[in-house]
Amino acid sequence: MNTESKSPSRGPRALTAELKSAIERFRRPSHGRAIWQLINTLFPYLALWFLMARLFSVSYWLVLPLAVVAAGLRVRLFIFMHDCGHGSFMRSRGANTIVGWVTGLLTFTPYHHWTWEHAIHHRTSGDLGRRGRGDIWTMTVDEYLAASRWRRCAYRLLRNPAVLFAIAPTVLFVVLERIPSSGAGHRERLSVWLTNLLLLLMAVGMSALVGFKAWFLIELTLMLLAGGAGVWLFYVQHQFPEAYWSRHDEWDYTAAALRGSSFYKLPAVLRWFSGNIGFHHIHHLSPQIPNYHLRRCHDAAPVFNRVPTLTLLQSFRSATLRLWDEQRQRLVGYPRLKSLRPG
C-alpha cells in the first residue's frame, strides 16, 4: 500500500466543489470512443477465437499463448458490458442494451440480471449490515471466532486463493449465472433464461462449425483465465489492508467509494486490458463515468491522489487477507487471530 496516500474521510455533505466539478465533466459518454473500443477489442477477440479453433486441430499447446491474449480481451469486453449496465458506455439506452447483451453472451453473463445485482453492490459496498449480494464473503474477526467449526471451514475453503481465483469464477459463470437470484424482477429473470437459451444455441452452432471438443476446451481455457483475472480485479480493489467497512448506521457512500475502493496502479498494457477498472475509486464515486474517461477524471482533482493506492506487486499481499478487524479497522490474515484475541 502506498503509505504516502492518505484516504479521504470527508462524507457526501462535505464533498468539495472541486470534486463535484471533476466528476461532472466526465459523465457524458462518447459514441466515438465507445465504438472505437468495440472495434479494437471485439474484432480482435473474434479473430483470435477462430484462429485458436484452427490451431486446435494441430495442437492444443499452440492455443494457450493466444488464449492469454484472448482472455485479456474478454475481460475488457466484460468491462464494456459493465459500463452498459451503468448506462455509461454509449449515449443511448438502446445502444447500451444491445452492446450489453452481445458482450454479456460472449462472457456468459445475463446482462439485465447481472446489472441488477451489480447495482446492489454499489449501494452496499463496505456496509457490514448489507453483505451477501454482489460481493465476496467477508467475515469480521468476532464473527469468525463465534462461528461453528463447519462455517469456519467453509469460509476458509472459499477464501483459499486456488478456490477463489480458479474454481469459483468457473462455477460462477458456468453454473450460478444460469440461475436467477431470489428477489430478481421479471426482466432480470427473463434475461437469465434467454441468455441460457442463446448460449445453448451458440454452443450447438460453434460445435457444428469447429467441433465440440475444440469449442469446449477453448471456452474452458478462456473461462479459467478471464474468470480468474476478473475475480482478482474485483477482489483486490475492495480487499486491501486499510479498506473501508462500517456498520450500517455509520456507513457513508462517499467514504466507501474513496476509502473502500482502491486505485490499482497497473502497467499501461494491463490498464488497457482491464478497461481502466483500476481507477475503482472513481467508478464507485460515480458509476456513470465510462471506462475511457476514468483516468482523465482521476488526474483532474488532487483529492484523488490521496485515495488508497495499490501497485501490482503490493496487491499480491491482499491474497493473504481474510477477516475484517473492527477494533483496528483493517483487514487481517488468520495468523493475526491469536494476537488480536488472546485466550
Helices and strands as residue ranges (DSSP letters): G 12-14, H 17-24, H 31-56, H 60-85, H 93-106, H 111-124, G 128-130, E 139-140, H 141-146, H 149-159, H 161-162, I 163-167, H 168-174, G 176-178, H 186-210, H 212-236, G 248-250, H 253-260, E 263-265, H 268-273, H 280-285, G 291-293, H 294-300, G 302-306, E 309-311, H 312-315, G 316-320, E 323-325, E 330-332, G 334-336, H 337-340
